[in-house]
Amino acid sequence: MKSIKYIIILFIVFISNNFNCFSQNKSKIMTNITSEFIFDTASFKQCHASTLVELKDGRLLAAWFGGSYEGATDVNIWISF
């Protein structure tokens, strides 16, 4: 009977610690600093394979392929930060 009580207590402690960690992480993830477009009108017809990366200084770098269509000879890699 004692072992069941210990298991229940350990389970409650485990669950309460995990909920506390989730709530702390959620507030950091859901912070919205700013929202804006990189440009209004692109100089290319299509873009694909976009990605974002955070730089060491905290800025964001966006990169994507842009050209007349995927696989065309005029496709270039575009970046903005």
Phi and psi restraints in degrees (value plus and minus 20) as a CYANA .aco file:
   2 LYS   PHI     -84.6   -44.6
   2 LYS   PSI     -57.7   -17.7
   3 SER   PHI     -85.0   -45.0
   3 SER   PSI     -55.6   -15.6
   4 ILE   PHI     -86.2   -46.2
   4 ILE   PSI     -60.2   -20.2
   5 LYS   PHI     -83.2   -43.2
   5 LYS   PSI     -62.1   -22.1
   6 TYR   PHI     -84.2   -44.2
   6 TYR   PSI     -60.7   -20.7
   7 ILE   PHI     -84.2   -44.2
   7 ILE   PSI     -63.7   -23.7
   8 ILE   PHI     -83.9   -43.9
   8 ILE   PSI     -63.0   -23.0
   9 ILE   PHI     -83.5   -43.5
   9 ILE   PSI     -64.8   -24.8
  10 LEU   PHI     -82.1   -42.1
  10 LEU   PSI     -58.9   -18.9
  11 PHE   PHI     -84.2   -44.2
  11 PHE   PSI     -63.9   -23.9
  12 ILE   PHI     -83.9   -43.9
  12 ILE   PSI     -62.9   -22.9
  13 VAL   PHI     -83.3   -43.3
  13 VAL   PSI     -63.4   -23.4
  14 PHE   PHI     -81.6   -41.6
  14 PHE   PSI     -67.4   -27.4
  15 ILE   PHI     -83.6   -43.6
  15 ILE   PSI     -65.3   -25.3
  16 SER   PHI     -86.0   -46.0
  16 SER   PSI     -56.7   -16.7
  17 ASN   PHI     -87.4   -47.4
  17 ASN   PSI     -58.8   -18.8
  18 ASN   PHI     -88.6   -48.6
  18 ASN   PSI     -59.8   -19.8
  19 PHE   PHI     -84.7   -44.7
  19 PHE   PSI     -57.2   -17.2
  20 ASN   PHI     -84.3   -44.3
  20 ASN   PSI     -62.5   -22.5
  21 CYS   PHI     -85.1   -45.1
  21 CYS   PSI     -62.1   -22.1
  22 PHE   PHI     -82.9   -42.9
  22 PHE   PSI     -62.4   -22.4
  23 SER   PHI     -87.6   -47.6
  23 SER   PSI     -53.8   -13.8
  24 GLN   PHI     -89.6   -49.6
  24 GLN   PSI     -62.5   -22.5
  25 ASN   PHI     -89.4   -49.4
  25 ASN   PSI     -55.2   -15.2
  26 LYS   PHI     -81.3   -41.3
  26 LYS   PSI     -60.5   -20.5
  27 SER   PHI     -86.0   -46.0
  27 SER   PSI     -51.5   -11.5
  28 LYS   PHI     -94.6   -54.6
  28 LYS   PSI     -58.5   -18.5
  29 ILE   PHI     -92.2   -52.2
  29 ILE   PSI     -56.9   -16.9
  30 MET   PHI    -110.0   -70.0
  30 MET   PSI      -4.0    36.0
  31 THR   PHI     -99.5   -59.5
  31 THR   PSI     105.0   145.0
  32 ASN   PHI    -126.0   -86.0
  32 ASN   PSI      91.9   131.9
  33 ILE   PHI    -102.6   -62.6
  33 ILE   PSI     -74.3   -34.3
  34 THR   PHI    -177.9  -137.9
  34 THR   PSI     142.7   182.7
  35 SER   PHI    -161.5  -121.5
  35 SER   PSI     106.7   146.7
  36 GLU   PHI    -179.7  -139.7
  36 GLU   PSI     142.6   182.6
  37 PHE   PHI    -108.6   -68.6
  37 PHE   PSI     131.0   171.0
  38 ILE   PHI     -94.3   -54.3
  38 ILE   PSI     -61.1   -21.1
  39 PHE   PHI    -173.1  -133.1
  39 PHE   PSI     141.2   181.2
  40 ASP   PHI    -109.1   -69.1
  40 ASP   PSI     -61.3   -21.3
  41 THR   PHI    -150.3  -110.3
  41 THR   PSI     103.9   143.9
  42 ALA   PHI    -105.1   -65.1
  42 ALA   PSI     133.8   173.8
  43 SER   PHI    -109.8   -69.8
  43 SER   PSI      -9.8    30.2
  44 PHE   PHI    -153.1  -113.1
  44 PHE   PSI     139.8   179.8
  45 LYS   PHI     -98.4   -58.4
  45 LYS   PSI     -60.0   -20.0
  46 GLN   PHI    -155.4  -115.4
  46 GLN   PSI     132.8   172.8
  47 CYS   PHI    -158.1  -118.1
  47 CYS   PSI     135.5   175.5
  48 HIS   PHI    -177.3  -137.3
  48 HIS   PSI     147.9   187.9
  49 ALA   PHI      37.3    77.3
  49 ALA   PSI      27.4    67.4
  50 SER   PHI     -95.8   -55.8
  50 SER   PSI     133.7   173.7
  51 THR   PHI    -170.5  -130.5
  51 THR   PSI     136.1   176.1
  52 LEU   PHI    -145.3  -105.3
  52 LEU   PSI     124.5   164.5
  53 VAL   PHI    -163.2  -123.2
  53 VAL   PSI     120.7   160.7
  54 GLU   PHI    -108.5   -68.5
  54 GLU   PSI     106.5   146.5
  55 LEU   PHI    -101.0   -61.0
  55 LEU   PSI     145.8   185.8
  56 LYS   PHI     -79.0   -39.0
  56 LYS   PSI     -50.5   -10.5
  57 ASP   PHI    -106.3   -66.3
  57 ASP   PSI     -14.8    25.2
  58 GLY   PHI      75.6   115.6
  58 GLY   PSI     -33.1     6.9
  59 ARG   PHI     -91.8   -51.8
  59 ARG   PSI     138.7   178.7
  60 LEU   PHI    -122.1   -82.1
  60 LEU   PSI     120.7   160.7
  61 LEU   PHI    -134.7   -94.7
  61 LEU   PSI     106.8   146.8
  62 ALA   PHI    -127.5   -87.5
  62 ALA   PSI     120.6   160.6
  63 ALA   PHI    -159.7  -119.7
  63 ALA   PSI     126.2   166.2
  64 TRP   PHI    -180.3  -140.3
  64 TRP   PSI     142.0   182.0
  65 PHE   PHI    -112.6   -72.6
  65 PHE   PSI     115.7   155.7
  66 GLY   PHI    -158.8  -118.8
  66 GLY   PSI     118.6   158.6
  67 GLY   PHI    -199.1  -159.1
  67 GLY   PSI    -184.4  -144.4
  68 SER   PHI     -92.0   -52.0
  68 SER   PSI     -54.1   -14.1
  69 TYR   PHI    -186.9  -146.9
  69 TYR   PSI     141.2   181.2
  70 GLU   PHI     -81.6   -41.6
  70 GLU   PSI     108.4   148.4
  71 GLY   PHI      71.6   111.6
  71 GLY   PSI     -25.1    14.9
  72 ALA   PHI     -92.2   -52.2
  72 ALA   PSI     138.8   178.8
  73 THR   PHI     -92.9   -52.9
  73 THR   PSI     -34.9     5.1
  74 ASP   PHI    -113.6   -73.6
  74 ASP   PSI     -11.9    28.1
  75 VAL   PHI     -93.8   -53.8
  75 VAL   PSI     112.6   152.6
  76 ASN   PHI    -147.5  -107.5
  76 ASN   PSI     143.7   183.7
  77 ILE   PHI    -112.9   -72.9
  77 ILE   PSI     103.8   143.8
  78 TRP   PHI    -128.1   -88.1
  78 TRP   PSI     123.6   163.6
  79 ILE   PHI    -154.5  -114.5
  79 ILE   PSI     134.2   174.2
  80 SER   PHI    -168.6  -128.6
  80 SER   PSI     117.6   157.6
